[in-house]
Amino acid sequence: MDSIVIQGRRRLCGEIKISGAKNAALPVLCASILAEGRHEITNIPQLRDIQTTLSLLEHLGLKTNRQGSTVSIENTGVHEYEAPYDLVKKMRASVLVLGPLVARYGRARVSMPGGCAIGARPIDQHVDGLKALGASVLLQHGYVDVTVPPHGLRGADIALKTPSVTGTENLLCAATLARGETILRQAAREPEIVDLACALRSMGAVIEGDGTDTIRIVGQSELGGMNHSVMPDRIEAGTYMAAVAATGGEGRIVGARARDLGATCDAFRQMGIKVEENEDVLWVSAELPFTPINLTTAPFPGFPTDMQAQLMVLMCMADGQSKITETIFENRFMHVGELRRMAANISLHGREATISGPTNFQGAEVMATDLRASACLVIAALVAEGSTQIRRVYHLDRGYEGLEHKLAAVGASVRRIKGGL
């Protein structure tokens, strides 16, 4: 497995270009199942999860072609209705083919995604929603088997128990081809939901209310080809903002949309970090030490759980005590042990982390446990005294396009070591 070695104590200055959002691209790619014809999607990042999704679409029978950041998909009908374990185990988001397959072809068999390092994340809301739309669902042998009556799905009034992002995305796709009107209540409000709705509207779907907790969909008899540009990655933008700030640097984060980063920008400003907005550019500058703050993760528009680990590093560099309460996932403090190896003073009490600073980070050998934990270790390494080697960086390759190249361009000393344990 590859590892990344970073020599710390270098101030980052310059411009970083933000890539397309992985978490928006995945459901949009899966939505191509909904209509036969040609689909063209731009601003697709070069990431492992994207390639896994394209492989899954090819497995189902679609033809995909990638040229740079543009993916073209030819859908002449699927010949396979199963997303097997070998593909789903690589990426939980593979479950996003469930709604489109059921809506367009009336059947689907998708491997249960199971648990993961940061929490169980069950799919019960996907299943309950599909049942409300008229589908029959059978859970057996580790698979979700779904079939639809001959007359197809029918619109329904569905209240989600919690605002599940992938649950909302699956049901949103399914409802576009259901007869009549579907209302999704307590729907997720994330910008990635809005991006998916925009992509579906380009196919002829009738959707309103995306971005709120109540989405209305009027089902159509069929949809057409998609033409869509994926939104910029708000979590990548927040991660690079944190990296620049941690080093006491200044940088232009180009392509970031401030409206998608409200809670993140607010947290930075509360810590004394300067953030200025100008169209699709965020300008960040910082001086140490930071002001300690307390944060609680929450669904959008609250502070995102995907930025919790990165903000924890900044809290370590604050003069005083900060707290983070994690409300989304039950096991998302796995990075704490590795930060402690780098001299961080962090105590855990259930879902609450107390961080005492300022920390004089020390370089060490550390192990990435998940995607965002990997990012937080990179930020800590950038400010640490000496050299840090981060192992298992395949997690980074799932969510950050060209991370070492982007960091090196603004002054970081970073290199990748191929292979090894």
N, C-alpha and C positions, 0 to 999 in steps of 0.2 A: 504493500500500500504506500502511496505517496505521503510525504510529509512536507511541511513548510518551515523554513528557518528564517527567523526575523532577528535582526540586530536592532535593539531598541534605542531610545533617546534621540530620535530624529524628528524634527519639527516638520509637519506636512503642510505644504503650501502649493496652491495651484488649482487646476480645474479637473473635475471628475465627471465623466459623462455617465448618466444612468441608463441602464438597459431596460428592455421591456420586462413587465412583471410576470414572473413564473406563475404565481397564483392566479393571475388573470388568464394567461395563455393556456393553461391546462384545460379548464372548462370550455374555453372557446374552441380549442382543437376538437374536443369531444363532441361539441355541438354540430360539427360537420356531418355526423351520423344522421342528423335529422332530415337531411334533404339530399336527393341525388343531384348530380351536377358538379360544377367546379367551384371550389372555395379558395379564396386567396387571403392569407392572413400575414400582416407585416409586423415588424418590431418584435419578432420572436427571439428570445435570448438563446445563446448557445449553452445549454445546460443538460446534465445527465437526465433529469426528469422529463425534459422535452423529448429527448431521444427515446426514452422508455414509452412515452405516450404515442409517438409516431410509430414505434414498433407494434404497439397494441392495436392501433388503427389498421396497420398493414395486416396484422393477424386476423382482424375482422373482415378484411376484404377491400378496404379502401387503398388507393394508390397515393402515396405522398412524395413530394419532391421539395427539397430544401435548397435555396440559393441565398446564401448569406443569412439575413434576418427575415427573409420571406419564405413562407411555406405555402405551397399549392397542394390542394387535395382534390382528387377525382373520386367521386362517389358514384359508382354504377350499381350499387346495391351490395349488401354484405352477404357473405356466404358462411359466416361463423357468428354464433351468438353468445359465445362464452369468453369471458376474460379469465384465463387460467391463473392458478396460484403462482406459477413461475414468473408471471409478469406483475401480478398485483403485489407480491411480496417485496418487489423492488421499489414500489411507490404506492402509498395509500390512496393517492388521488385517482388511481385507476378506477375506483368505484364510480367516477363521474361518467362512465359510459353507460351506467345502468339506466338512468332516465331517458337519454336519447334512444337507446336500443328498444326499450319498452314502448316508447311513444311511436317510433317509426316502423318497427317491425313486429311489435306485439309479443316479444319474448326476449328474455335475457337470462344468462347464467353467469354470475360474477362471484369470484372467490371472496369470501369474507376477509376483510383486510386485517383483522386481529388487532393486537395491541402494538405499542411502539414505546420508544424510550421515554417519551414525555407524557404518556397517558393512554388510556384505552380508546377514547374517541369512537364510541359505538355508532352503528348506522341505523338504529331503531327508528329515527325520525324519517329517514329515507323510506324505510319499509312501510311505516304507518301512513305516510303521505301517498305512496303508490296504491295502497289498499283503498284509501279514501277516493282515489281517482278511478277505482273499479278493477284494479289488477288483483290477481291471485298470487300470493307469495308463499313460498315454501323454503324453510331453512333446513338444509340437510347436508351432511358430509362436508361441512365447511364451505358450502356455497349458498348463495341467494338465488333461487329459481323463481322467475317472475313470468307469468303469462297474462294475456289480456283477452277478454271475450271478443268474439268476431266483430261486434259493433265498435270496438275500440275504447279508449279511455273517455271518461266523461268528466266535465268540470266539477269542482267541489270547493267547499269552504274549509280550508285546512288551517288549523292553529298549531304552530310548532311549539313544543314544550320550551325550547330554548332557541335562540337565534343561531342555529347551525349554518355555517357558511356553505359547506358542501351539500348539506341537506337542502338548503334553499336553492342552490344551483341545479341539483338533480331534478327537483320538483318544478322549477321554473322551465327547464328544458322539456320535461314531460308534458306540462300543461299547454305548451305552444301548439300541440297537435290533438289536444283533448276537445271533445265536443262541448261547446258552451263556455261559460266563464268560470275561471278558477280564481279564488282569492287566497293568498298566502299571508297569514297573520303571524305576528312576531317573527317576521322574516329578518334575516341578517341584512345589515345596512352597509356593509363594507363596499369600498369603491370597486372591488373586483366583481361584485354583484352587478353594479351599474354597467361595468364594462361588458359583462356577458349579455346583459339586456340590450345594449347597443348593438352587439354582434348579431343577436337574434332578430332585432328589428331590421337589420340590413338584409335578412333572409325573408322578411315579410311578416314576422311575428307582431302581434298587437299586445303591447305591454305598457303599463303605466304604474307609477308609484315606486319604481326601483330607487333605492337610496333612502326609502322610508321603511317602517316596519310593516306596511301593508302593501302588497303587490297584487295588481289585478292583471290577469292574462285572459284574452279572448282567443280561444283555440281556432286554428285555421285548418282547412282540409289538407293543405300541403304548404311547404316552404320552398324557397329557392336558394340559389347560390349565395354564399357569404362573401363580403368584401369588408375587411375590418383591420384596423391598426390597434395593437394591444397597448394598453396604458403603461406608463413608466412604473417601475418597481418602487413603491413607497418604502418598503423595508430595506431594500438596498440603499436608497437615499438616506434613510435614517442611520444606517450602519456607517456610511462614509461620513456623515455629519459627526457622529460620535468619534470616529477615528481622528478626524481633523481636530476636534475640540480637545480630545484627550492629550494630544501632543502640544497643545497651546498654539496651534497653527491657525491658518486662515485659508479658506477654500471656497471655490464656486462649485456648487452641486448642480450640474446642468441637466435639464430634462425633468427635474423633480417638480411635482405639483403641490404647492403649499396647501391647497384645499384638502389633499389626502393625508396631510401630515400635521393636522391641527394640534392634537394632544401631544405628539412628539415635540413639535416646536415649542409648545407651552412649557413642557418639562425642561427643555434646554434653557429657556429664558429664565425659569425659576431658579436654575442652578447658576445663573450669572453669565451664561454663554450668549453671545450676540448672534441673532438670526435675522437676516433681512430678506424680504421677499421681493422678487421682480419677475413677473410673468412666470416663465418656466425655469427660473434660476433661484436657488437659495444660496445666500452668502453667509458663511459661518466663520466666526473668529472667537478666540477664547484666551483667557488668562487664568492661571492657576493660583490658589486652589478654588474649587467650586463651592457653591453653597449647598449644604445638605437639604434633601427634600424627602417627602414621603409620597409613594405612588401605589396605586392599586390598578392592576390590569383589568380591562373590561372590553366587551365587544365594541366595535366602532359605533359612535365616534370617541369612545374612551381610549385610554392608553393601550396600545396593542401588546399582547403577550409576546409577539414576535420581536419586540424591541426590549423586552425585559432584561435579557442577559447583557445586551450592549450598554443599557443605562446603568446596570450594576457596576460596570467598570468605572464609569464616570462618578458614581456615588463613592467608590473606593478612594477617589481622588478629591473628595470634598472634605472640608475641614469641619468634622463633626459626625454626627450619627444620622444615617438615612434608613428608611425602611421601604421594602417592596412587599406588597401582598399580591399573591398570584391566585386569581379566581377562575382561570380558564382551564388549566391542566393541573392534575394532582401531583405530577412528578417533574416539574420543570425547573428544578434547582440543581440538576446534575452537574452543571458547570461550577458550582460553588467549591467542590472539593479540589478541582484543578486550579481555581483562582487562589485558594488557600496555599497551594504548592508554590505559588508565585508571591506569597507573603500577604495576601489579603486577609483582613480581619472581618469575617462574616460569620454570624450565628444564625441557625435555623430553628424555627419553632412552627412545625406544621407547614402551613402555606405562607408563612411570613419570614422574610429574611431581614436581619438587622446588619447594617454595614457601617463599620467605624473607620473613619479616615482622618488624615490623609494617609494613603498607602504608598510606600516606596517599593513598587513592584520589582521583583527579582526574576531574571530569566531562569527558565527551567524546562525540563522535558515534560510535556503535558499531552493529554489524550482528549480529542474531540468526541463528544457523546451524541450530538445531534447538530442540525444545521445552524441554529442560532447560537448554540454553545460554542461552535467553531468560530463564529464571527466575534464573540466576546473575547475569546482567547487571543485572536489576532490583535484586537484593540489593546488588550493588556500587554501583549508582547511588544507592540509599537512604543510603549512608554517604559518598558522594563529596563533595568540595568543589565547589560550583557545580552547574551543570546538565548532565544527561546526556540525550541523545536516542537511543533504541533503535529501530532500523529493523527492518522485516520482522517485526512482532509478531504476524502471523497465526499464527506458531508457538505463541504464548501462547494464542491463542484455541482451539487444538486441545486444550489440556489444563488451562486454569485458567479457571474460571467467574467472571466479574466481578472480575478481579484488581485493576484500578485502583480499583474501588469499595470492595473489602474493605480495601485498603491505606489509602485516604483516610480511611476510618472510624476508623482507629487512629492517625492523625496524619501520614500521608505527604503530600507535595506531589506529586501525580501527575496528568497529564492526557493524553488521547489526541488525536492529530492525525490527522484523516481524510485518506486519499488521499496523494498524493505518490509519489516514487520509492521 
